[in-house]
Amino acid sequence: MAGSLALSSCGMSALKAPHLSQSSLPTSGPTLGPRIQVLSWNVHKETETDFVADLEHLIDAGDVDIVLLQEAGIAGDSSPVLRALSDRHWALSANLANLAKQMRFGVLVGSRARPIETRALLSRGVEPILGTAKPALLVRYAIGTDTLTVINIHALNFSPHLDGFRQQISRIAEALGNTTGPALVAGDFNTWSTTKGLIVDSILGRSGLVAVDFGN
């Protein structure tokens, strides 16, 4: 009950099943590679003018090919976030909805290229008190004669005994499957503890992924 009251006070409803929204897809378009520029940002549901201008600047100045946003909100095709993406294809895996404003929030992937597969994922575990699951989004692109797999994840922040967190990361590894092409898993892992970081490195490492070291 406490979770429902907390969410209602924010005008939010927690989604209990994976929910995918995406732009219409033309039959052809630009392709990716061989060098790919990626932007990843937890935008904390920001939709103010300054935020949109910053996002547009980062995308344009960095000549970004793939945009990965967490806690992004959309409401139809007129959302500020979507305007910042310009004519890029986009897909959103939602975990929260504001039904009054017809808005959905979750992880979003935008790209110059037309995806060949999109799949929304939702954690089985939920955040304590609020009871919200966390989303992930798998998108695949043709890259040369191969396939690039991209997963944008917003991981559970708090999970009793880390069981839900471990299960969510394991599902990401399962979603990767036996892909032999290049793969990128990025987003907000909420690895604020050494133990959580080790869990991610261990599980995704068995899938052949190597953590990117950003230094300072």
Secondary structure, DSSP 4 states (H G I P E B T S, - for coil): -HHHHHHHHTT-EEEEEEEEEE----S------SS--EEEEE-TT--SHHHHHHHHHHHHHTT-SEEEEEEEEE-GGG-HHHHHTTT-EEEEEEEEEETTTTEEEEEEEEESSPPSEEEEEE-SS--TTT----EEEEEEEEETTEEEEEEEEE--S--GGGHHHHHHHHHHHHHHTT--S-EEEEEE----SHHHHHHHHHHHHTTT--------
